[in-house]
Amino acid sequence: MQEPTTVVLRNVRVIDGSGNPPSSNQTVVIQGPRILAVGAASAVSVPPGAQELDLAGHTVLPGLVMMHEHMIYMVNGEFSHSLPFSAPRLYFAFGVTTMWTAGTDHPYVERNLKRAIDRGDVPGPEIHLTSPYFNGPGGLLSDIIVTEPEAARRSVRYWAAEGFRWFKVHDHITRPVLEAIIDEAHKHQAKVTGHLQSIGCLDAVELGIDNIEHLWFSCRSDLRASGPSDSRDARVDALFHKLVKAHVTVTATPVDYVRPHREQAAAALEQAKEALLARARLA
């Protein structure tokens, strides 16, 4: 069996993720998938024959684990284009080594991409797959629109057999359908996450949901006042107590939609557009 390649990163700044301040002029020794040593050059033993890289001015940090990710480009909030080539490479380039998708319009693309990454054929992070979106009437054309519990169960069984271990419900789902999805998913050792609107978080917790996306958006109906003496702090405390007691996790997903692009990013997008137009003219 061939020994895994050993790579040495020299003169890097290391952020270890523990809260300690960054350490400068560090040496990192990597063999295959394992980090063998991190420390000052004088304290680290380098195996003979290792490939050495002088990365002065660069920073090394633990891989990022992202909990609500998509590999699509949205158009007008209605349609999406899959990005099977660029998405995994971009996630990798920004330091993401593990990601959990939060629903998909292109389930087979993402399943096959995950398999290709797992085989080592394609660069990209470890992917934990979530199903297509389960929704009720009013959902998008690409959603699985389900109105009957038994239809929901059939669909859960199908996607579970295809290798999906998480199921995503969206904002128009009905209570009987959600109950059926949760029950059927749990029978297949799978879990359910929700972008909620038609059903409140407390109701979803009662039904056995495993994760809630977009905490304040999904749970806003649970945070409305029920009377003049009802305080928001008390409602928040009650919500979190219920979530913790039921072992329901939350993906908060704070987003700034109005932040402008940096000038460099805008220039890069313009260059990419011009390159695509030039290629189209030559075709």
Backbone as CSV, one residue per row, in Angstrom:
resi,resn,N_x,N_y,N_z,CA_x,CA_y,CA_z,C_x,C_y,C_z
1,MET,0.846,-1.204,0.000,0.000,0.000,0.000,0.875,1.245,0.000
2,GLN,0.626,2.184,-0.890,1.435,3.379,-1.020,1.222,4.322,0.169
3,GLU,2.345,4.861,0.694,2.263,5.804,1.797,1.596,7.102,1.334
4,PRO,0.731,7.697,2.165,0.106,8.964,1.766,1.151,10.069,1.658
5,THR,0.887,11.018,0.774,1.795,12.137,0.572,1.878,12.994,1.831
6,THR,3.095,13.440,2.145,3.299,14.342,3.278,3.602,15.733,2.746
7,VAL,2.863,16.734,3.241,3.024,18.120,2.816,3.338,18.959,4.046
8,VAL,4.306,19.860,3.911,4.696,20.742,5.005,4.407,22.189,4.607
9,LEU,3.625,22.885,5.418,3.329,24.300,5.210,4.219,25.100,6.145
10,ARG,5.072,25.938,5.596,6.012,26.696,6.416,5.643,28.174,6.461
11,ASN,5.984,28.801,7.582,5.854,30.251,7.766,4.411,30.748,7.655
12,VAL,3.464,29.946,8.115,2.062,30.342,8.042,1.600,30.896,9.386
13,ARG,0.572,31.691,9.326,-0.116,32.116,10.545,-1.219,31.099,10.803
14,VAL,-1.345,30.620,12.050,-2.325,29.588,12.391,-3.370,30.163,13.337
15,ILE,-4.641,30.008,12.945,-5.776,30.289,13.837,-6.388,28.935,14.166
16,ASP,-6.319,28.511,15.429,-6.696,27.128,15.753,-8.167,26.949,16.090
17,GLY,-8.936,28.058,16.150,-10.368,27.928,16.403,-10.735,27.783,17.860
18,SER,-9.748,27.829,18.758,-10.031,27.643,20.182,-10.294,28.957,20.900
19,GLY,-10.090,30.075,20.203,-10.199,31.382,20.840,-8.849,31.967,21.187
20,ASN,-7.805,31.180,21.049,-6.453,31.695,21.285,-6.072,32.679,20.183
21,PRO,-5.169,33.615,20.476,-4.736,34.542,19.427,-3.987,33.800,18.334
22,PRO,-3.937,34.340,17.113,-3.202,33.695,16.020,-1.728,33.514,16.362
23,SER,-1.132,32.444,15.855,0.293,32.174,16.037,0.997,32.355,14.696
24,SER,2.043,33.159,14.673,2.759,33.454,13.432,3.957,32.534,13.251
25,ASN,4.448,32.460,11.991,5.652,31.697,11.640,5.567,30.246,12.108
26,GLN,4.442,29.628,11.819,4.223,28.246,12.228,4.513,27.272,11.079
27,THR,4.801,26.022,11.474,4.989,24.934,10.516,3.886,23.907,10.754
28,VAL,3.220,23.494,9.673,2.140,22.507,9.750,2.541,21.305,8.889
29,VAL,2.497,20.111,9.476,2.846,18.890,8.755,1.570,18.076,8.536
30,ILE,1.267,17.793,7.272,0.045,17.075,6.893,0.442,15.800,6.156
31,GLN,-0.110,14.683,6.577,0.136,13.413,5.884,-1.203,12.789,5.512
32,GLY,-1.475,12.739,4.213,-2.772,12.252,3.771,-3.872,13.109,4.353
33,PRO,-4.854,12.508,5.036,-5.950,13.304,5.620,-5.678,13.783,7.043
34,ARG,-4.463,13.533,7.585,-4.195,13.819,8.991,-3.177,14.945,9.154
35,ILE,-3.400,15.802,10.151,-2.418,16.807,10.551,-1.526,16.164,11.614
36,LEU,-0.231,16.003,11.292,0.683,15.332,12.200,1.266,16.271,13.254
37,ALA,1.494,17.532,12.878,2.140,18.443,13.829,1.872,19.882,13.436
38,VAL,1.798,20.740,14.466,1.677,22.183,14.284,2.545,22.845,15.337
39,GLY,3.378,23.790,14.930,4.201,24.491,15.912,5.301,25.285,15.251
40,ALA,6.152,25.863,16.079,7.303,26.593,15.558,8.231,25.633,14.821
41,ALA,8.965,26.164,13.823,9.815,25.317,12.990,10.801,24.510,13.822
42,SER,11.333,25.109,14.892,12.329,24.431,15.716,11.742,23.279,16.524
43,ALA,10.417,23.265,16.672,9.777,22.247,17.523,9.082,21.156,16.724
44,VAL,9.090,21.271,15.388,8.349,20.322,14.553,9.321,19.466,13.753
45,SER,9.116,18.154,13.803,9.927,17.218,13.028,9.290,16.991,11.659
46,VAL,10.073,17.191,10.611,9.564,17.042,9.248,10.046,15.716,8.669
47,PRO,9.138,14.836,8.231,9.549,13.549,7.663,10.386,13.746,6.396
48,PRO,11.359,12.886,6.159,12.163,13.004,4.937,11.302,12.798,3.694
49,GLY,11.614,13.554,2.651,10.898,13.419,1.390,9.599,14.174,1.317
50,ALA,9.275,14.931,2.355,8.009,15.673,2.353,8.058,16.825,1.345
51,GLN,6.910,17.135,0.791,6.796,18.302,-0.088,6.633,19.537,0.780
52,GLU,7.516,20.522,0.620,7.499,21.706,1.476,7.056,22.932,0.692
53,LEU,6.145,23.709,1.306,5.617,24.921,0.694,5.861,26.095,1.625
54,ASP,6.519,27.133,1.120,6.711,28.352,1.904,5.505,29.254,1.658
55,LEU,4.644,29.411,2.672,3.394,30.152,2.525,3.372,31.388,3.414
56,ALA,4.483,32.080,3.465,4.537,33.324,4.230,3.455,34.279,3.739
57,GLY,2.761,34.886,4.684,1.669,35.789,4.337,0.316,35.115,4.246
58,HIS,0.274,33.778,4.388,-0.983,33.031,4.336,-1.397,32.599,5.741
59,THR,-2.695,32.335,5.893,-3.253,31.914,7.182,-3.890,30.541,7.034
60,VAL,-3.667,29.684,8.017,-4.267,28.348,8.060,-5.241,28.308,9.229
61,LEU,-6.432,27.781,9.001,-7.419,27.648,10.068,-8.204,26.363,9.866
62,PRO,-8.894,25.862,10.892,-9.683,24.637,10.735,-10.743,24.805,9.651
63,GLY,-11.055,23.686,8.994,-12.094,23.727,7.971,-13.420,24.182,8.545
64,LEU,-14.154,24.963,7.758,-15.451,25.481,8.198,-16.542,24.438,7.951
65,VAL,-17.443,24.300,8.912,-18.598,23.409,8.794,-19.827,24.292,8.610
66,MET,-20.435,24.251,7.441,-21.543,25.143,7.094,-22.856,24.371,7.162
67,MET,-23.868,24.990,7.785,-25.074,24.259,8.164,-26.329,24.624,7.373
68,HIS,-26.226,25.527,6.399,-27.399,25.846,5.578,-26.875,26.324,4.232
69,GLU,-26.616,25.399,3.339,-25.949,25.744,2.085,-26.747,25.257,0.881
70,HIS,-26.552,25.962,-0.236,-27.177,25.593,-1.502,-26.124,25.609,-2.598
71,MET,-26.315,24.785,-3.615,-25.399,24.756,-4.760,-26.142,25.172,-6.019
72,ILE,-26.819,26.326,-5.910,-27.656,26.808,-7.004,-27.469,28.310,-7.177
73,TYR,-27.937,28.786,-8.312,-28.026,30.223,-8.563,-29.494,30.531,-8.806
74,MET,-30.074,31.382,-7.955,-31.502,31.691,-8.043,-31.775,32.785,-9.066
75,VAL,-32.899,32.656,-9.753,-33.346,33.659,-10.719,-34.741,34.114,-10.320
76,ASN,-34.864,35.374,-9.904,-36.147,35.970,-9.531,-36.869,35.203,-8.428
77,GLY,-36.130,34.465,-7.629,-36.732,33.742,-6.522,-37.630,32.598,-6.936
78,GLU,-37.681,32.277,-8.227,-38.590,31.251,-8.717,-37.874,30.044,-9.304
79,PHE,-36.781,30.272,-9.999,-36.096,29.193,-10.694,-34.631,29.190,-10.289
80,SER,-34.007,28.033,-10.358,-32.604,27.937,-9.968,-31.820,27.140,-10.990
81,HIS,-30.564,27.510,-11.127,-29.628,26.780,-11.970,-28.642,26.061,-11.059
82,SER,-28.414,24.785,-11.336,-27.443,24.032,-10.560,-26.031,24.487,-10.923
83,LEU,-25.138,24.463,-9.927,-23.744,24.860,-10.129,-22.820,23.702,-9.731
84,PRO,-22.901,22.554,-10.422,-22.147,21.380,-9.981,-20.645,21.515,-10.134
85,PHE,-20.177,22.378,-11.049,-18.734,22.558,-11.208,-18.204,23.604,-10.241
86,SER,-18.800,24.787,-10.246,-18.235,25.898,-9.482,-18.556,25.831,-7.994
87,ALA,-19.762,25.371,-7.604,-20.154,25.418,-6.192,-19.198,24.655,-5.277
88,PRO,-18.895,23.373,-5.536,-18.004,22.677,-4.597,-16.605,23.277,-4.561
89,ARG,-16.123,23.773,-5.694,-14.793,24.384,-5.730,-14.771,25.707,-4.968
90,LEU,-15.844,26.496,-5.109,-15.902,27.766,-4.388,-16.004,27.539,-2.880
91,TYR,-16.820,26.568,-2.461,-16.897,26.258,-1.029,-15.521,25.863,-0.500
92,PHE,-14.841,25.008,-1.244,-13.503,24.576,-0.852,-12.548,25.762,-0.769
93,ALA,-12.612,26.644,-1.784,-11.699,27.784,-1.840,-11.895,28.726,-0.659
94,PHE,-13.105,28.778,-0.119,-13.378,29.649,1.027,-13.236,28.919,2.358
95,GLY,-12.649,27.726,2.345,-12.320,27.039,3.590,-13.386,26.110,4.120
96,VAL,-14.423,25.824,3.332,-15.496,24.926,3.780,-15.082,23.488,3.495
97,THR,-14.988,22.674,4.531,-14.635,21.271,4.349,-15.816,20.330,4.599
98,THR,-16.871,20.833,5.245,-18.083,20.041,5.480,-19.282,20.962,5.307
99,MET,-20.298,20.489,4.596,-21.483,21.320,4.400,-22.731,20.455,4.440
100,TRP,-23.797,21.080,4.935,-25.122,20.451,4.972,-26.009,21.258,4.040
101,THR,-26.505,20.611,2.998,-27.393,21.327,2.090,-28.751,21.511,2.757
102,ALA,-29.449,22.575,2.363,-30.717,22.921,3.016,-31.866,22.827,2.025
103,GLY,-31.950,21.705,1.334,-32.967,21.526,0.314,-32.404,21.774,-1.070
104,THR,-33.027,21.157,-2.076,-32.483,21.265,-3.421,-33.575,21.185,-4.483
105,ASP,-33.328,21.873,-5.600,-34.155,21.711,-6.800,-33.542,20.685,-7.749
106,HIS,-32.333,20.209,-7.434,-31.596,19.328,-8.340,-31.037,18.141,-7.554
107,PRO,-31.912,17.276,-7.045,-31.463,16.233,-6.120,-30.474,15.249,-6.714
108,TYR,-30.672,14.849,-7.982,-29.756,13.865,-8.550,-28.400,14.478,-8.855
109,VAL,-28.373,15.739,-9.249,-27.088,16.414,-9.452,-26.302,16.405,-8.143
110,GLU,-26.935,16.766,-7.055,-26.233,16.870,-5.786,-25.878,15.498,-5.225
111,ARG,-26.745,14.515,-5.420,-26.405,13.164,-4.962,-25.203,12.625,-5.735
112,ASN,-25.213,12.788,-7.059,-24.106,12.285,-7.868,-22.825,13.057,-7.608
113,LEU,-22.956,14.355,-7.348,-21.789,15.161,-7.013,-21.180,14.694,-5.696
114,LYS,-22.015,14.442,-4.698,-21.517,13.934,-3.415,-20.748,12.628,-3.627
115,ARG,-21.285,11.738,-4.432,-20.616,10.458,-4.668,-19.265,10.662,-5.357
116,ALA,-19.226,11.610,-6.310,-17.970,11.881,-7.013,-16.921,12.461,-6.065
117,ILE,-17.351,13.346,-5.158,-16.423,13.908,-4.164,-15.937,12.807,-3.222
118,ASP,-16.865,11.954,-2.768,-16.495,10.873,-1.851,-15.484,9.924,-2.491
119,ARG,-15.591,9.708,-3.810,-14.635,8.842,-4.515,-13.293,9.528,-4.751
120,GLY,-13.252,10.842,-4.607,-12.035,11.575,-4.903,-11.926,12.017,-6.346
121,ASP,-13.008,11.898,-7.110,-12.979,12.291,-8.518,-13.126,13.795,-8.707
122,VAL,-13.766,14.458,-7.746,-14.067,15.888,-7.851,-13.639,16.564,-6.552
123,PRO,-12.981,17.724,-6.624,-12.653,18.440,-5.381,-13.897,19.068,-4.778
124,GLY,-13.992,19.026,-3.471,-15.145,19.631,-2.811,-15.253,19.172,-1.381
125,PRO,-16.096,19.824,-0.604,-16.258,19.457,0.807,-17.093,18.190,0.971
126,GLU,-17.027,17.630,2.161,-17.940,16.537,2.507,-19.359,17.097,2.531
127,ILE,-20.285,16.433,1.832,-21.641,16.953,1.690,-22.625,16.052,2.421
128,HIS,-23.479,16.658,3.250,-24.612,15.963,3.860,-25.866,16.448,3.137
129,LEU,-26.548,15.528,2.487,-27.625,15.880,1.568,-28.970,16.073,2.266
130,THR,-29.727,17.035,1.769,-31.125,17.216,2.147,-31.984,17.079,0.900
131,SER,-33.174,16.572,1.074,-34.085,16.232,-0.024,-34.541,17.458,-0.811
132,PRO,-35.278,17.224,-1.906,-36.036,18.328,-2.508,-37.006,18.918,-1.481
133,TYR,-37.517,20.114,-1.770,-38.422,20.803,-0.855,-39.805,20.151,-0.873
134,PHE,-40.313,19.817,0.305,-41.694,19.354,0.445,-42.540,20.573,0.795
135,ASN,-43.596,20.809,0.027,-44.387,22.017,0.228,-45.851,21.725,-0.036
136,GLY,-46.694,22.694,0.319,-48.110,22.595,0.030,-48.480,23.473,-1.137
137,PRO,-49.765,23.550,-1.484,-50.206,24.425,-2.573,-49.715,25.852,-2.346
138,GLY,-49.184,26.453,-3.388,-48.562,27.764,-3.260,-47.052,27.693,-3.320
139,GLY,-46.502,26.467,-3.300,-45.061,26.295,-3.408,-44.584,26.530,-4.828
140,LEU,-43.275,26.471,-5.007,-42.677,26.706,-6.319,-42.885,25.511,-7.245
141,LEU,-42.701,25.737,-8.528,-42.884,24.678,-9.516,-41.930,23.512,-9.279
142,SER,-40.762,23.800,-8.713,-39.767,22.749,-8.501,-39.970,21.987,-7.191
143,ASP,-40.921,22.408,-6.358,-41.161,21.738,-5.080,-41.940,20.440,-5.269
144,ILE,-41.847,19.570,-4.262,-42.743,18.414,-4.182,-44.002,18.901,-3.475
145,ILE,-45.059,19.108,-4.230,-46.312,19.619,-3.656,-47.129,18.428,-3.151
146,VAL,-47.344,18.381,-1.844,-48.081,17.261,-1.259,-49.247,17.797,-0.423
147,THR,-50.413,17.224,-0.640,-51.608,17.626,0.107,-52.163,16.487,0.956
148,GLU,-51.710,15.262,0.689,-52.219,14.105,1.416,-51.086,13.411,2.168
149,PRO,-51.313,13.023,3.404,-50.257,12.365,4.190,-49.659,11.131,3.522
150,GLU,-50.476,10.316,2.900,-49.944,9.088,2.303,-49.033,9.394,1.115
151,ALA,-49.373,10.433,0.346,-48.497,10.836,-0.756,-47.151,11.321,-0.211
152,ALA,-47.204,12.022,0.910,-45.962,12.480,1.529,-45.118,11.297,1.984
153,ARG,-45.762,10.312,2.572,-45.028,9.123,3.024,-44.361,8.404,1.849
154,ARG,-45.068,8.249,0.734,-44.491,7.582,-0.433,-43.249,8.325,-0.919
155,SER,-43.335,9.639,-0.941,-42.207,10.432,-1.422,-41.018,10.350,-0.468
156,VAL,-41.281,10.364,0.818,-40.196,10.211,1.796,-39.511,8.858,1.606
157,ARG,-40.289,7.816,1.445,-39.696,6.487,1.252,-38.815,6.459,0.005
158,TYR,-39.276,7.105,-1.060,-38.513,7.123,-2.309,-37.158,7.807,-2.113
159,TRP,-37.166,9.023,-1.549,-35.923,9.773,-1.424,-35.012,9.178,-0.363
160,ALA,-35.580,8.532,0.642,-34.744,7.826,1.611,-34.001,6.683,0.926
161,ALA,-34.688,5.969,0.029,-34.045,4.889,-0.724,-32.967,5.411,-1.656
162,GLU,-33.075,6.681,-2.059,-32.073,7.295,-2.923,-30.889,7.862,-2.146
163,GLY,-30.908,7.712,-0.837,-29.738,8.080,-0.043,-29.835,9.388,0.712
164,PHE,-31.000,10.018,0.754,-31.148,11.290,1.461,-31.504,11.015,2.921
165,ARG,-30.756,11.662,3.827,-30.944,11.426,5.257,-31.611,12.602,5.960
166,TRP,-31.830,13.706,5.231,-32.561,14.853,5.765,-33.669,15.218,4.784
167,PHE,-34.795,15.666,5.333,-35.934,16.089,4.513,-36.295,17.524,4.885
168,LYS,-36.561,18.320,3.853,-36.819,19.756,4.050,-38.283,20.065,3.743
169,VAL,-38.985,20.657,4.712,-40.355,21.123,4.484,-40.322,22.640,4.385
170,HIS,-41.252,23.177,3.572,-41.229,24.606,3.316,-42.521,25.258,3.783
171,ASP,-42.697,26.541,3.415,-43.583,27.423,4.163,-45.081,27.193,3.986
172,HIS,-45.504,26.354,3.019,-46.946,26.118,2.853,-47.366,24.710,3.289
173,ILE,-46.493,24.012,3.967,-46.801,22.643,4.366,-47.958,22.644,5.378
174,THR,-48.806,21.626,5.317,-49.922,21.531,6.261,-49.545,20.628,7.434
175,ARG,-50.278,20.776,8.513,-49.943,20.005,9.720,-50.048,18.489,9.494
176,PRO,-51.139,17.958,8.889,-51.202,16.503,8.701,-50.073,15.974,7.818
177,VAL,-49.687,16.740,6.797,-48.608,16.310,5.909,-47.273,16.353,6.642
178,LEU,-47.038,17.412,7.414,-45.791,17.492,8.174,-45.693,16.341,9.160
179,GLU,-46.779,16.034,9.824,-46.772,14.922,10.778,-46.389,13.615,10.091
180,ALA,-46.943,13.399,8.881,-46.636,12.169,8.139,-45.177,12.145,7.691
181,ILE,-44.654,13.286,7.233,-43.261,13.355,6.783,-42.312,13.041,7.938
182,ILE,-42.557,13.639,9.099,-41.694,13.413,10.258,-41.737,11.950,10.680
183,ASP,-42.935,11.395,10.766,-43.083,10.005,11.196,-42.388,9.059,10.223
184,GLU,-42.585,9.268,8.929,-42.001,8.364,7.926,-40.480,8.526,7.869
185,ALA,-40.000,9.757,7.969,-38.551,9.979,7.952,-37.884,9.279,9.130
186,HIS,-38.475,9.388,10.307,-37.902,8.751,11.482,-37.893,7.229,11.362
187,LYS,-38.869,6.673,10.668,-38.871,5.225,10.436,-37.666,4.795,9.609
188,HIS,-37.146,5.712,8.796,-36.005,5.415,7.918,-34.704,5.994,8.467
189,GLN,-34.667,6.271,9.782,-33.484,6.827,10.435,-33.032,8.127,9.771
190,ALA,-33.995,8.876,9.268,-33.724,10.185,8.677,-34.355,11.262,9.555
191,LYS,-34.032,12.532,9.249,-34.518,13.640,10.058,-35.162,14.696,9.172
192,VAL,-35.869,15.628,9.828,-36.645,16.640,9.106,-36.246,18.024,9.595
193,THR,-36.038,18.924,8.632,-35.780,20.321,8.935,-36.833,21.170,8.239
194,GLY,-37.094,22.354,8.764,-38.199,23.137,8.223,-37.934,24.613,8.108
195,HIS,-38.294,25.163,6.968,-38.449,26.609,6.767,-39.944,26.851,6.922
196,LEU,-40.347,27.315,8.091,-41.753,27.278,8.476,-42.448,28.619,8.271
197,GLN,-43.754,28.533,8.030,-44.599,29.722,7.981,-46.040,29.353,8.301
198,SER,-46.561,28.341,7.583,-47.943,27.933,7.818,-48.113,27.228,9.161
199,ILE,-47.028,26.713,9.705,-47.031,26.024,10.996,-46.005,26.699,11.898
200,GLY,-46.364,26.962,13.136,-45.440,27.592,14.061,-44.387,26.618,14.557
201,CYS,-43.326,27.160,15.130,-42.243,26.318,15.637,-42.710,25.407,16.768
202,LEU,-43.520,25.932,17.675,-43.965,25.119,18.797,-44.806,23.933,18.330
203,ASP,-45.657,24.162,17.321,-46.433,23.051,16.760,-45.525,22.035,16.091
204,ALA,-44.510,22.526,15.352,-43.585,21.621,14.678,-42.788,20.802,15.676
205,VAL,-42.421,21.425,16.800,-41.706,20.698,17.859,-42.591,19.594,18.426
206,GLU,-43.848,19.911,18.641,-44.787,18.893,19.150,-44.884,17.707,18.208
207,LEU,-44.755,17.949,16.893,-44.854,16.874,15.900,-43.560,16.084,15.778
208,GLY,-42.463,16.599,16.341,-41.207,15.848,16.335,-40.179,16.319,15.334
209,ILE,-40.288,17.548,14.835,-39.296,18.054,13.893,-37.916,18.065,14.548
210,ASP,-36.865,17.921,13.725,-35.510,17.792,14.261,-34.705,19.083,14.201
211,ASN,-34.997,19.953,13.233,-34.256,21.204,13.079,-35.188,22.254,12.493
212,ILE,-34.936,23.509,12.831,-35.727,24.624,12.292,-34.765,25.614,11.645
213,GLU,-35.065,25.984,10.394,-34.252,26.953,9.660,-34.770,28.376,9.930
214,HIS,-33.880,29.344,9.824,-34.249,30.770,9.883,-35.060,31.053,11.157
215,LEU,-34.416,30.938,12.286,-35.119,30.929,13.574,-36.184,32.003,13.712
216,TRP,-35.817,33.287,13.593,-36.779,34.345,13.890,-37.860,34.432,12.827
217,PHE,-37.528,34.115,11.578,-38.553,34.125,10.533,-39.530,32.977,10.742
218,SER,-39.013,31.771,10.919,-39.883,30.604,11.063,-40.726,30.660,12.335
219,CYS,-40.193,31.254,13.385,-40.871,31.214,14.685,-41.616,32.497,15.018
220,ARG,-41.825,33.366,14.047,-42.410,34.675,14.382,-43.821,34.556,14.940
221,SER,-44.589,33.546,14.478,-45.951,33.406,15.011,-45.922,33.017,16.485
222,ASP,-44.872,32.336,16.924,-44.755,31.939,18.334,-44.312,33.094,19.215
223,LEU,-43.843,34.170,18.615,-43.317,35.291,19.387,-44.273,36.476,19.440
224,ARG,-45.469,36.311,18.858,-46.470,37.381,18.939,-47.108,37.397,20.330
225,ALA,-47.477,38.587,20.760,-48.076,38.736,22.092,-49.455,38.091,22.131
226,SER,-49.742,37.415,23.221,-51.069,36.820,23.414,-51.942,37.673,24.314
227,GLY,-51.381,38.735,24.902,-52.149,39.619,25.784,-51.278,40.780,26.224
228,PRO,-51.869,41.790,26.887,-51.121,42.997,27.264,-49.979,42.731,28.243
229,SER,-50.069,41.658,29.022,-49.027,41.378,30.014,-47.950,40.433,29.486
230,ASP,-48.108,40.009,28.249,-47.190,39.042,27.657,-45.966,39.780,27.094
231,SER,-44.781,39.489,27.618,-43.575,40.171,27.154,-42.840,39.319,26.129
232,ARG,-42.121,40.000,25.232,-41.348,39.279,24.227,-40.278,38.410,24.882
233,ASP,-39.638,38.904,25.935,-38.619,38.120,26.613,-39.187,36.800,27.125
234,ALA,-40.392,36.852,27.687,-41.018,35.629,28.203,-41.317,34.654,27.071
235,ARG,-41.752,35.180,25.920,-42.050,34.311,24.775,-40.780,33.660,24.239
236,VAL,-39.706,34.445,24.164,-38.426,33.902,23.698,-37.934,32.826,24.653
237,ASP,-38.014,33.079,25.954,-37.584,32.088,26.945,-38.386,30.795,26.809
238,ALA,-39.712,30.939,26.643,-40.564,29.755,26.527,-40.223,28.962,25.269
239,LEU,-39.961,29.679,24.155,-39.614,29.011,22.899,-38.310,28.230,23.045
240,PHE,-37.289,28.874,23.593,-35.999,28.202,23.714,-36.066,27.041,24.701
241,HIS,-36.838,27.190,25.764,-37.004,26.087,26.712,-37.612,24.883,26.008
242,LYS,-38.595,25.136,25.163,-39.251,24.042,24.440,-38.292,23.387,23.452
243,LEU,-37.523,24.208,22.730,-36.567,23.676,21.754,-35.509,22.811,22.435
244,VAL,-34.971,23.296,23.527,-33.917,22.563,24.228,-34.465,21.264,24.811
245,LYS,-35.623,21.340,25.430,-36.220,20.149,26.052,-36.492,19.060,25.015
246,ALA,-36.877,19.458,23.799,-37.200,18.493,22.747,-35.980,18.122,21.902
247,HIS,-34.815,18.689,22.226,-33.570,18.426,21.482,-33.703,18.828,20.007
248,VAL,-34.364,19.936,19.766,-34.511,20.468,18.403,-33.414,21.506,18.180
249,THR,-32.632,21.305,17.130,-31.584,22.268,16.807,-32.148,23.368,15.911
250,VAL,-31.381,24.456,15.805,-31.832,25.631,15.071,-30.700,26.129,14.186
251,THR,-31.023,26.466,12.945,-30.078,27.118,12.047,-30.541,28.559,11.884
252,ALA,-29.780,29.495,12.445,-30.265,30.871,12.528,-30.212,31.596,11.186
253,THR,-29.176,31.362,10.367,-29.002,31.969,9.041,-29.174,33.487,9.027
254,PRO,-28.391,34.248,9.795,-28.450,35.710,9.669,-27.890,36.131,8.316
255,VAL,-28.592,37.010,7.624,-28.207,37.406,6.266,-28.325,38.918,6.132
256,ASP,-27.384,39.531,5.426,-27.458,40.954,5.094,-27.666,41.068,3.587
257,TYR,-28.922,41.258,3.180,-29.236,41.303,1.749,-28.871,42.634,1.103
258,VAL,-28.663,43.669,1.884,-28.475,44.996,1.300,-27.008,45.399,1.252
259,ARG,-26.105,44.582,1.796,-24.699,44.946,1.781,-24.197,44.968,0.339
260,PRO,-23.588,46.055,-0.116,-23.131,46.119,-1.506,-21.912,45.235,-1.738
261,HIS,-21.740,44.815,-3.005,-20.530,44.082,-3.369,-19.311,44.975,-3.186
262,ARG,-18.195,44.379,-2.782,-16.934,45.095,-2.824,-16.597,45.398,-4.282
263,GLU,-15.809,46.442,-4.508,-15.464,46.843,-5.875,-14.762,45.710,-6.625
264,GLN,-13.890,44.957,-5.911,-13.177,43.866,-6.572,-14.140,42.786,-7.030
265,ALA,-15.150,42.490,-6.192,-16.122,41.463,-6.555,-16.945,41.905,-7.755
266,ALA,-17.357,43.167,-7.769,-18.127,43.679,-8.898,-17.305,43.621,-10.178
267,ALA,-16.005,43.952,-10.094,-15.142,43.904,-11.272,-14.987,42.470,-11.772
268,ALA,-14.851,41.520,-10.840,-14.703,40.117,-11.230,-15.963,39.604,-11.924
269,LEU,-17.136,39.996,-11.411,-18.387,39.596,-12.047,-18.501,40.166,-13.454
270,GLU,-18.081,41.413,-13.638,-18.131,42.040,-14.954,-17.193,41.332,-15.924
271,GLN,-16.007,40.970,-15.470,-15.067,40.250,-16.323,-15.617,38.886,-16.718
272,ALA,-16.235,38.194,-15.755,-16.815,36.886,-16.058,-17.929,37.015,-17.085
273,LYS,-18.760,38.042,-16.947,-19.842,38.254,-17.904,-19.293,38.478,-19.306
274,GLU,-18.259,39.339,-19.418,-17.671,39.635,-20.721,-17.056,38.389,-21.333
275,ALA,-16.412,37.551,-20.519,-15.808,36.332,-21.031,-16.869,35.371,-21.575
276,LEU,-18.006,35.260,-20.869,-19.088,34.395,-21.330,-19.703,34.918,-22.624
277,LEU,-19.884,36.235,-22.712,-20.446,36.813,-23.934,-19.499,36.603,-25.108
278,ALA,-18.191,36.754,-24.876,-17.220,36.545,-25.953,-17.243,35.097,-26.424
279,ARG,-17.347,34.157,-25.486,-17.421,32.752,-25.868,-18.689,32.454,-26.655
280,ALA,-19.800,33.076,-26.249,-21.059,32.865,-26.959,-20.984,33.388,-28.382
281,ARG,-20.294,34.516,-28.576,-20.168,35.082,-29.938,-19.322,34.211,-30.848
282,LEU,-18.362,33.468,-30.248,-17.498,32.604,-31.042,-18.161,31.263,-31.369
283,ALA,-19.174,30.909,-30.584,-19.817,29.597,-30.754,-20.622,29.548,-32.055
